Amino acid sequence: MITSSAVGARSQESPRAATRSRGASAGEACILGTATAVPPFFWSQQELKEHLLGRAELDESRLRLATAAFDRAAVATRYAALPLPELGTSTPTISSLNYRRHATALGEEVAARAMEKAAVSADAIDMIISVSCTGVMIPSMDAHLANVLGFRADVRRLPLTQLGCAGGAAALARARDFLVGHPGGHVLVVAVELPSLSLQLADASDDNIVSSAIFGDGAAAVVLGPRQGPGLEIIETMSHLFPDSLGLLGLELRDDGFHSILRREVVDVLRAGARELVDALVATRALSRDDLSFFVLHTGGKTILRCLEQELALERQATQPSWDVLRRYGNQSSASVLFVLHEWMTTRKPQRGAHGLLAAFGPGFSAEMMLLHGC
């Protein structure tokens, strides 16, 4: 049974009012395989800084601010769908994003690899959840993947858009909802983000400068289903809308494409609410924060990661996979938390019986969290 309570509780109410997906899944919502993929073009942060700021329309003071943003981003390298000379050379309108070709190629690659890793064939997939916020495709990416990869004609499709950096975590939560109601089923989650296609070099706002310094392209996929062996199970999920925070984070669609909204107050909201949210989530299983031994945190940037470390009293070793992903790839929006999950699954491999937290934050301003259990 799945129950929920009110979403978006007012500030004076407890985060316990956040939506939760309840019910014991009995090993039905296990992570069976993960995969990541990146476009072919790859540069250092220094190369990107020199290229992008050399083309940007910035006065001397804004150029100094932008240089500092690139240098302090804790990002070493990033990937993009276009070669460096083509980045930011034209006005990024929706019609010229060329999103479909790049997104479907990456989505196909990463979906096939995740299914191979999970030893689950395309005809065994009962639901596809596709995630993106950096481009527009109608039909959605899941329909394209169904035709290319050979999914059943009756496969359920759920495209998730406009959730920003929280999209990957939200997709995992919706996958668990489906699997609790359909025991023995399999769900494929595919997140593809290509922010490089919508660079706004004429936008000198703080928001755009910071976004240009940290966002990178990438795709990730996860296959979920009944337990097959050692791995991770999603045992609880939580969604939360922070009150009066609509303008803190997002993408504004204008005639010339997407423009970033990224307010500094996001950190203040997290600092005020993150600890209580996590406490409420773990309490659903009679646990405390001390019972958590691994942390799959979205790479929202170094300020966000440091805030979460402070509020949750975490040492760097507990969050190092998130820092590693940020350094190597930048912030890949919805795909980022799935990259971090892949890092934990392939290099850290949480022990059987261990509990962990997966968390991502996105427009709304919202949180998507889940409790993981080593199985």
C-alpha positions as CSV (number, residue, x, y, z in Angstrom):
1,M,0.0,0.0,0.0
2,I,1.2,3.5,-0.8
3,T,0.0,6.5,1.2
4,S,1.0,10.1,1.1
5,S,0.3,13.3,2.9
6,A,0.4,16.9,2.0
7,V,3.2,18.2,-0.2
8,G,4.6,21.7,0.4
9,A,3.9,22.1,4.0
10,R,4.1,25.7,5.2
11,S,7.2,26.9,7.0
12,Q,5.8,26.4,10.5
13,E,5.0,22.7,9.8
14,S,7.3,19.8,10.2
15,P,9.0,18.2,7.2
16,R,7.1,15.0,8.2
17,A,4.3,16.5,6.1
18,A,6.4,15.8,3.0
19,T,5.1,13.2,0.6
20,R,6.4,9.7,1.4
21,S,6.1,6.5,-0.6
22,R,5.3,3.9,2.0
23,G,5.1,0.1,2.2
24,A,7.6,-2.7,2.5
25,S,8.8,-3.6,-1.0
26,A,10.2,-7.0,0.1
27,G,13.2,-6.7,-2.2
28,E,11.1,-5.7,-5.3
29,A,12.8,-2.2,-5.7
30,C,16.5,-3.2,-6.0
31,I,19.1,-1.5,-8.1
32,L,20.2,-4.2,-10.5
33,G,22.5,-2.2,-12.8
34,T,23.8,1.3,-13.4
35,A,25.6,2.9,-16.3
36,T,26.9,6.3,-17.3
37,A,27.9,7.9,-20.6
38,V,29.3,11.2,-21.8
39,P,29.5,12.9,-25.2
40,P,32.8,12.7,-27.1
41,F,34.2,16.2,-26.5
42,F,36.1,16.7,-23.3
43,W,38.1,19.7,-21.9
44,S,39.7,21.0,-18.8
45,Q,38.0,23.8,-16.8
46,Q,40.9,26.1,-17.8
47,E,40.3,25.5,-21.5
48,L,36.5,26.1,-21.1
49,K,37.1,29.2,-19.1
50,E,39.5,30.7,-21.8
51,H,37.1,29.8,-24.6
52,L,33.8,30.9,-23.1
53,L,35.0,34.0,-21.3
54,G,36.9,35.0,-24.4
55,R,33.5,35.1,-26.3
56,A,31.3,36.4,-23.5
57,E,30.0,40.0,-23.5
58,L,31.4,41.0,-20.0
59,D,32.8,44.2,-18.7
60,E,35.9,44.2,-16.6
61,S,34.1,43.7,-13.3
62,R,31.9,40.9,-14.6
63,L,34.9,39.2,-16.2
64,R,36.7,39.2,-12.8
65,L,33.6,37.6,-11.2
66,A,33.3,35.0,-14.0
67,T,36.9,34.1,-13.8
68,A,36.6,33.6,-10.0
69,A,33.5,31.4,-10.5
70,F,35.3,29.1,-12.9
71,D,38.4,28.9,-10.7
72,R,36.5,28.2,-7.5
73,A,34.0,25.7,-8.9
74,A,35.8,22.5,-7.8
75,V,35.4,21.3,-11.4
76,A,38.4,20.0,-13.2
77,T,36.9,18.7,-16.5
78,R,33.6,18.6,-18.3
79,Y,32.1,17.0,-21.4
80,A,30.0,18.5,-24.2
81,A,28.0,17.4,-27.2
82,L,29.7,20.0,-29.5
83,P,33.4,20.6,-30.2
84,L,34.9,23.5,-28.4
85,P,34.9,26.0,-31.3
86,E,31.2,25.6,-31.7
87,L,30.3,26.2,-28.0
88,G,28.5,29.5,-27.6
89,T,29.0,30.5,-31.2
90,S,25.3,31.0,-32.0
91,T,22.1,32.1,-30.2
92,P,20.7,29.0,-28.6
93,T,17.1,29.0,-29.6
94,I,14.9,26.0,-28.9
95,S,14.7,25.2,-32.7
96,S,18.5,25.1,-33.0
97,L,19.3,23.1,-29.9
98,N,19.8,19.9,-32.0
99,Y,18.9,18.2,-28.8
100,R,17.2,15.1,-30.2
101,R,20.1,13.7,-32.1
102,H,22.6,13.9,-29.2
103,A,20.1,12.9,-26.5
104,T,18.8,9.8,-28.2
105,A,22.4,8.6,-29.0
106,L,23.5,9.0,-25.4
107,G,20.2,7.6,-24.1
108,E,20.5,4.5,-26.3
109,E,24.1,3.9,-25.3
110,V,23.6,4.2,-21.5
111,A,20.3,2.3,-21.5
112,A,21.8,-0.7,-23.3
113,R,24.8,-0.8,-21.0
114,A,22.6,-0.6,-17.8
115,M,20.4,-3.5,-19.0
116,E,23.5,-5.5,-19.9
117,K,25.0,-4.9,-16.4
118,A,21.7,-5.9,-14.8
119,A,21.3,-9.0,-17.1
120,V,17.8,-7.8,-18.0
121,S,16.6,-7.9,-21.6
122,A,14.6,-5.1,-23.3
123,D,11.5,-7.3,-23.4
124,A,11.6,-7.7,-19.6
125,I,11.3,-3.9,-19.0
126,D,7.8,-3.0,-17.9
127,M,8.3,0.7,-17.5
128,I,10.7,3.3,-18.9
129,I,11.2,6.6,-17.1
130,S,13.0,9.2,-19.1
131,V,14.4,12.4,-17.5
132,S,15.6,15.7,-18.9
133,C,15.3,19.4,-18.4
134,T,17.7,20.8,-20.9
135,G,15.8,20.1,-24.1
136,V,12.5,19.4,-25.7
137,M,11.4,16.2,-27.5
138,I,7.9,15.2,-28.5
139,P,7.6,12.2,-28.8
140,S,9.7,11.9,-25.6
141,M,13.0,10.2,-25.5
142,D,11.5,6.9,-24.0
143,A,9.5,6.5,-27.2
144,H,12.6,6.8,-29.3
145,L,14.4,4.3,-27.1
146,A,11.5,1.9,-27.3
147,N,11.8,1.8,-31.1
148,V,15.6,1.5,-31.2
149,L,16.1,-1.0,-28.3
150,G,13.1,-3.2,-28.9
151,F,11.0,-2.7,-25.8
152,R,7.5,-4.4,-25.7
153,A,4.6,-2.5,-27.3
154,D,2.8,-2.4,-23.9
155,V,5.8,-0.9,-22.0
156,R,4.7,1.9,-19.7
157,R,6.3,5.2,-20.4
158,L,6.8,8.1,-18.0
159,P,8.7,11.2,-19.2
160,L,9.8,13.5,-16.3
161,T,10.7,17.1,-17.2
162,Q,11.0,20.4,-15.4
163,L,12.3,18.8,-12.2
164,G,15.9,20.0,-12.9
165,C,18.6,18.5,-10.7
166,A,16.0,16.5,-8.6
167,G,14.8,14.6,-11.7
168,G,17.1,11.6,-11.4
169,A,16.1,11.0,-7.8
170,A,12.4,11.6,-8.5
171,A,12.6,9.0,-11.3
172,L,14.0,6.4,-8.8
173,A,11.2,7.1,-6.4
174,R,8.6,6.7,-9.1
175,A,10.2,3.5,-10.2
176,R,9.9,2.2,-6.6
177,D,6.2,3.2,-6.5
178,F,5.6,1.1,-9.7
179,L,7.6,-1.9,-8.4
180,V,5.8,-2.0,-5.1
181,G,2.5,-2.2,-7.0
182,H,3.8,-4.6,-9.6
183,P,6.0,-7.2,-7.9
184,G,8.4,-8.9,-10.2
185,G,8.5,-6.0,-12.7
186,H,11.5,-4.2,-14.1
187,V,11.9,-0.4,-14.6
188,L,14.5,1.4,-16.7
189,V,15.4,5.0,-15.7
190,V,17.3,7.1,-18.3
191,A,18.5,10.6,-17.6
192,V,20.1,12.7,-20.3
193,E,21.2,16.3,-19.9
194,L,22.9,18.6,-22.5
195,P,23.2,22.0,-20.9
196,S,26.1,22.9,-23.3
197,L,23.6,23.3,-26.1
198,S,22.0,26.2,-24.4
199,L,25.0,28.3,-23.3
200,Q,24.0,32.0,-23.0
201,L,27.2,34.0,-23.5
202,A,25.4,37.3,-23.7
203,D,23.8,36.8,-20.3
204,A,26.0,38.6,-17.7
205,S,23.8,37.7,-14.7
206,D,25.4,36.1,-11.6
207,D,23.1,33.1,-12.2
208,N,24.3,32.5,-15.7
209,I,27.9,33.0,-14.9
210,V,27.9,30.4,-12.1
211,S,25.9,27.9,-14.3
212,S,28.3,28.3,-17.1
213,A,31.1,27.5,-14.7
214,I,29.7,24.2,-13.3
215,F,27.3,22.5,-15.7
216,G,28.3,19.7,-18.0
217,D,26.7,17.1,-20.3
218,G,26.1,13.5,-19.5
219,A,23.7,10.6,-19.3
220,A,23.0,7.9,-16.7
221,A,20.7,4.9,-16.5
222,V,19.5,2.5,-13.8
223,V,17.6,-0.8,-14.0
224,L,15.5,-1.7,-11.0
225,G,13.6,-4.8,-10.2
226,P,13.4,-7.8,-7.8
227,R,16.5,-8.8,-5.9
228,Q,19.0,-10.9,-7.8
229,G,22.0,-10.8,-5.6
230,P,24.1,-8.2,-3.6
231,G,23.1,-4.6,-4.3
232,L,21.0,-1.8,-3.0
233,E,17.3,-1.6,-2.3
234,I,15.2,1.5,-2.1
235,I,13.1,1.1,1.1
236,E,11.6,4.6,1.6
237,T,11.3,7.8,-0.4
238,M,10.4,11.3,0.5
239,S,9.4,14.4,-1.6
240,H,9.4,17.9,-0.1
241,L,8.5,21.3,-1.5
242,F,10.1,24.1,0.5
243,P,7.6,26.9,1.0
244,D,7.9,30.3,-0.7
245,S,10.9,29.3,-2.7
246,L,9.7,29.2,-6.3
247,G,12.2,31.8,-7.6
248,L,15.4,30.3,-6.1
249,L,16.2,27.7,-8.8
250,G,15.2,26.8,-12.3
251,L,15.4,27.6,-16.0
252,E,13.5,30.5,-17.6
253,L,12.5,29.9,-21.2
254,R,12.8,33.0,-23.3
255,D,12.7,33.6,-27.0
256,D,16.4,32.9,-27.2
257,G,16.4,29.7,-25.2
258,F,17.0,28.7,-21.5
259,H,18.4,31.1,-18.9
260,S,19.5,29.8,-15.6
261,I,18.1,30.9,-12.2
262,L,20.4,30.0,-9.3
263,R,20.0,32.1,-6.2
264,R,22.4,32.1,-3.3
265,E,19.5,31.7,-0.9
266,V,19.2,28.0,-1.8
267,V,21.9,27.3,0.7
268,D,20.0,29.1,3.4
269,V,16.9,27.0,2.7
270,L,18.9,23.8,2.9
271,R,20.7,24.8,6.0
272,A,17.3,25.5,7.7
273,G,15.6,22.3,6.6
274,A,18.0,19.5,5.4
275,R,18.7,18.0,8.8
276,E,15.1,17.8,9.8
277,L,14.1,16.2,6.5
278,V,16.7,13.5,6.8
279,D,15.7,12.8,10.4
280,A,12.1,12.4,9.4
281,L,13.0,10.1,6.6
282,V,15.2,7.7,8.7
283,A,12.6,7.7,11.5
284,T,10.2,5.9,9.2
285,R,12.4,2.9,9.7
286,A,13.1,3.6,13.3
287,L,16.6,4.7,12.4
288,S,18.7,7.8,13.2
289,R,21.2,9.7,11.1
290,D,24.0,7.8,13.0
291,D,22.7,4.6,11.3
292,L,23.5,6.0,7.8
293,S,26.9,4.8,6.5
294,F,26.9,6.1,2.9
295,F,25.6,9.2,1.2
296,V,24.6,9.5,-2.5
297,L,24.4,13.3,-2.8
298,H,23.7,15.3,-5.9
299,T,26.6,17.4,-7.1
300,G,24.9,20.7,-6.9
301,G,28.2,22.5,-6.4
302,K,30.8,22.8,-3.7
303,T,28.6,25.2,-1.6
304,I,25.7,22.8,-1.6
305,L,28.0,19.8,-0.7
306,R,29.7,21.7,2.1
307,C,26.4,22.8,3.5
308,L,25.1,19.2,3.5
309,E,28.3,18.0,5.1
310,Q,27.9,20.6,7.9
311,E,24.2,20.0,8.5
312,L,24.5,16.2,8.5
313,A,27.8,16.2,10.4
314,L,29.6,14.3,7.6
315,E,33.3,13.8,7.1
316,R,34.7,14.1,3.6
317,Q,35.1,10.3,3.1
318,A,31.3,9.9,3.3
319,T,30.8,12.4,0.5
320,Q,33.9,11.8,-1.6
321,P,32.1,10.1,-4.5
322,S,30.0,13.3,-5.0
323,W,33.1,15.5,-5.0
324,D,34.8,13.1,-7.5
325,V,31.8,13.3,-9.9
326,L,31.7,17.1,-9.5
327,R,35.4,17.3,-10.3
328,R,35.4,15.0,-13.3
329,Y,32.0,16.0,-14.9
330,G,30.6,19.1,-13.3
331,N,26.9,19.3,-12.4
332,Q,24.9,17.3,-14.9
333,S,21.5,18.2,-13.5
334,S,19.2,15.2,-13.2
335,A,21.9,12.7,-14.2
336,S,24.4,13.8,-11.5
337,V,22.9,11.9,-8.6
338,L,22.8,8.8,-10.8
339,F,26.5,9.3,-11.6
340,V,27.2,9.4,-7.9
341,L,25.0,6.3,-7.4
342,H,27.0,4.5,-10.1
343,E,30.2,5.6,-8.3
344,W,29.0,4.0,-5.1
345,M,27.8,0.9,-6.8
346,T,31.1,0.3,-8.7
347,T,33.8,1.6,-6.5
348,R,32.5,1.7,-2.9
349,K,29.9,-1.2,-2.9
350,P,28.0,-0.6,0.4
351,Q,27.9,-3.6,2.6
352,R,24.9,-5.8,3.1
353,G,22.7,-4.5,5.9
354,A,24.1,-0.9,5.6
355,H,21.7,2.0,5.3
356,G,22.4,5.1,3.1
357,L,20.8,8.3,2.0
358,L,20.3,9.4,-1.6
359,A,19.3,13.1,-2.0
360,A,18.9,15.6,-4.8
361,F,17.5,19.1,-4.9
362,G,15.8,21.0,-7.7
363,P,13.4,23.7,-8.8
364,G,10.4,24.3,-6.7
365,F,12.6,24.6,-4.5
366,S,12.3,20.9,-3.8
367,A,14.0,17.9,-2.3
368,E,13.9,14.2,-3.4
369,M,15.3,11.8,-0.8
370,M,15.3,8.1,-0.3
371,L,16.6,5.6,2.1
372,L,18.8,2.8,0.6
373,H,19.5,-0.6,2.2
374,G,22.4,-2.9,1.2
375,C,20.9,-6.3,0.3
